[in-house]
Amino acid sequence: MFRFEKLEIWTESVDILDTIFDLADDLTDRKYFRFAEQLRSSVLSVSNNIAEGSGSTSIRDFQNFLNIAHRSVFETANMVIICSRRSLITEAAKTALLEALDHNARKINRFSASLIKSKPLP
């Protein structure tokens, strides 16, 4: 098992990814290819950067990857809002996605801050 698989922030980001990929598949079917691709890219970046960062040998390097993951959450949230503004998703879907993304962003920040107090990475 990889270290990142034990991290709640990774698990939650992959859960969000599953939902966003379903949305992107629907957008692709409706011929909104650029929206779909941007959503897939931004949400995939969250879990990818958490995973990649967990392989770091320094806390500072890991925190850098977590910062990128955090920023990707915001990019994904922006895309969700734009999709809502364009009436491509319902208000309920937007609200649920933004709540999940906000929760994940907060957990990523708290985890990153906790690394400062932890022992060096193995």
C-alpha positions in Angstrom: 0.0 0.0 0.0 1.3 3.5 -0.9 1.5 6.1 1.9 -1.1 8.4 0.1 -3.7 5.6 0.2 -3.9 6.0 4.0 -4.5 9.8 3.8 -8.1 11.0 4.2 -7.4 14.0 2.0 -6.5 11.7 -0.8 -9.5 9.4 -0.3 -11.9 12.4 -0.2 -10.3 13.9 -3.3 -10.8 10.7 -5.2 -14.4 10.5 -4.1 -14.9 14.1 -5.4 -13.0 13.0 -8.6 -15.6 10.2 -9.2 -18.5 12.7 -9.0 -16.7 15.3 -11.2 -15.8 12.7 -13.8 -19.5 11.7 -14.0 -20.4 15.3 -14.5 -17.6 15.6 -17.2 -18.9 12.5 -18.9 -22.4 14.1 -19.1 -20.8 17.3 -20.4 -19.0 15.4 -23.1 -22.2 13.7 -24.2 -23.7 17.2 -24.5 -20.7 18.3 -26.6 -19.2 20.6 -23.9 -15.8 19.1 -24.5 -13.6 22.0 -23.1 -15.6 22.2 -19.9 -15.4 18.5 -19.5 -11.7 18.3 -20.1 -10.9 21.2 -17.8 -13.0 19.7 -15.0 -11.2 16.3 -15.4 -7.8 18.0 -15.4 -8.3 20.2 -12.4 -9.9 17.6 -10.2 -7.3 14.9 -11.1 -4.6 17.3 -10.2 -5.8 17.3 -6.6 -5.3 13.6 -5.9 -2.3 13.4 -8.1 -0.4 16.1 -6.2 -1.4 14.6 -2.8 -0.1 11.2 -4.1 3.1 12.7 -5.6 3.8 14.8 -2.5 3.4 11.8 -0.2 6.5 10.3 -1.9 8.6 13.3 -1.0 11.5 12.9 1.3 11.1 16.4 2.9 8.2 18.0 4.7 8.8 21.2 2.7 8.5 19.4 -0.6 5.4 17.6 0.5 3.8 20.9 1.6 4.6 22.3 -1.9 2.6 19.5 -3.5 -0.2 20.0 -1.0 -0.3 23.7 -1.9 -0.7 22.7 -5.6 -3.4 20.3 -4.7 -5.2 23.0 -2.7 -5.0 25.4 -5.6 -6.4 22.7 -7.9 -9.4 22.4 -5.6 -10.0 26.1 -6.2 -9.7 25.7 -9.9 -12.2 22.9 -9.8 -14.6 25.0 -7.7 -14.3 27.8 -10.3 -15.2 25.4 -13.1 -18.2 24.1 -11.1 -19.4 27.7 -10.6 -19.0 28.4 -14.3 -20.9 25.3 -15.2 -23.7 26.4 -12.9 -23.7 29.9 -14.4 -24.0 28.4 -17.9 -26.9 26.2 -16.6 -24.9 23.0 -17.3 -25.5 21.7 -13.7 -28.3 22.2 -11.2 -28.1 24.5 -8.2 -28.2 21.4 -5.9 -25.3 19.8 -7.8 -23.3 23.0 -7.5 -24.0 23.4 -3.8 -23.1 19.7 -3.1 -19.9 19.9 -5.1 -18.7 23.2 -3.6 -19.4 22.0 -0.1 -17.3 18.8 -0.8 -14.5 20.9 -2.4 -14.5 23.4 0.4 -14.3 20.6 3.0 -11.4 19.0 1.1 -9.5 22.3 0.8 -9.8 22.9 4.5 -8.5 19.4 5.3 -5.6 19.8 2.9 -4.6 23.0 4.7 -4.9 21.5 8.1 -2.9 18.5 7.1 -0.2 20.6 5.6 0.0 22.7 8.7 0.2 19.6 10.9 3.3 18.4 9.0 5.4 21.2 10.5 4.8 19.6 14.0 5.5 16.1 12.8 8.6 14.0 12.7 10.7 13.9 9.5 9.2 11.8 6.7 10.4 8.2 6.5 
